[in-house]
Amino acid sequence: MDNLSLMREDLNYIWHPCTQMKDHEKLPLIPVKSAKGVYLEDFDGKKYIDAISSWWVNIFGHQNQYIKSKIKEQLDKLEHVIFAGFTHEQIIKLSKRLVDITPNKLTKCFYADNGSSAIEVAIKMSFHYNKNRGLTKPYFVSLENSYHGETIGALSLGDLGIYKASYEELLLKSIKTEVPKDQSEDEAVKAAKKLEEIFEKRADEISAFVIEPLVQCAGGMHMYHPLFLKLASELCKKYDIHFIADEIAVGFGRTGYMFACESAKIEPDFMVLSKGITGGYLPLSVVLLTQEIYDAFYCDYNLHKSFLHSHSYTGNALACAAANAVLDIFENEDILNKNREKSSYISDKLDLFLKLENVKSIRQTGMIAAITLKDYDAKERVGLKIYEYGLKNGVLLRPLGNTVYFMPPFVIKYSEIDKMMDVAYKAIKKLYYKNDKIG
């Protein structure tokens, strides 16, 4: 089989996510035959550096031998079992390890199978916790420009019109508050004051504040100072509002910390994890929560007080084996320090982009780097042009509107960083110098 025949077959039957399928009348769809490390290889033998970790999940690259071996070991023992009334060794081991490495206040784990579903779990649990205390608090507060997933509850919390505008009539009650405009402490303080204004007026209606710590990934990789996390956490305690940390994209070493909340030394009431938890191998998500929240549901069987939420594949044994392998790698290979060294190297390369006339700003948090271009009309589809240029030159880039970003697997080599950023640099330069004939 070759790329073209597989692409035609795919388009006969499949509707792809976050895609206007009509684009594929002109835009090639890339069938991937195999992958290894940071590289994807198509059926025509062309290789691409996966600069976005395949939607931010493959933190240790493709075909990681250790993770693969642990999944194979588990496959010979148990693939899956109902997680109501039953348990298994992998999930017990994983849960203990997660509790040990996350903030001290978090003592219990509730599992789902993807990030959006885990957000649903957290907000339902927060609301239900208050209900069990005799309080009805139907509102949730989240940041402007935020993204928390695309199921109905998660979508309600987000603030990206491109995802939610068509579904407004279906959404839950949520309140938006200002996000710090940049990574300065001053902006963090200003945004915290705006948050307190909302809490002062409506605390008795609000179950939780939901936040992506440090980086709003789908929101154009917008970044802010850890001080905002600290101030927001203090306000949540003051006004008896849960703090839900959505670490789905930024957890597991991506920001320079194992978890982004560590940057502000805060202890959220809920921490939501997914994506990198299995190294990109299998779907898994988890909500970590406090003993206090758990205890509010602990009772003689009561349909109204019990948390009756489930997913068929909750606690899948193969996924948990992958997650335990991921934690093994963190423990054995000093990943965080290696990431800090690579982050510094990326930072030095990132400064070069400021020399381009059409670059508005650059920013970085750990192994996430972003370049925002000066205003282009949406009709120009600059992100699509950069994506196409990247594919032509062997790099998978997937810009968010006018923002080009890098979120590569942690195993990326320095020479591969060079190529990844060089291709992006030339793509952006080519947009400005429209007649520039680059490679």
Secondary structure, 3 states (H helix, E strand, C coil): CCHHHHHHHHHHHCCCCCCCHHHHHCCCCCCEEEEEECEEEECCCCEEEECCHHHHCCCCCECCHHHHHHHHHHHCCCCCCCCCCCCCHHHHHHHHHHHHHCCCCEEEEEEECCHHHHHHHHHHHHHHHHHHCCCCCCEEEEECCCCCCCCHHHHHHCCCHHHHHHHHHHCCCEEEECCCCCCCHHHHHHHHHHHHHHHHHHHHHEEEEEECCCEECCCCCEECCHHHHHHHHHHHHHCCCEEEEECCCCCCCCCCCCCHHHHHCCCCCEEEECHHHHCCCCCCEEEEEEHHHHHCCCCCCCCCCCCCCCCCCCCCHHHHHHHHHHHHHHHHHCHHHHHHHHHHHHHHHHHHHHHCCCEEEEEEECCEEEEEECCCCHHHCHHHHHHHHHHHCCEECCCECCEEEECCCCCCCHHHHHHHHHHHHHHHHHHHCCCCCCC
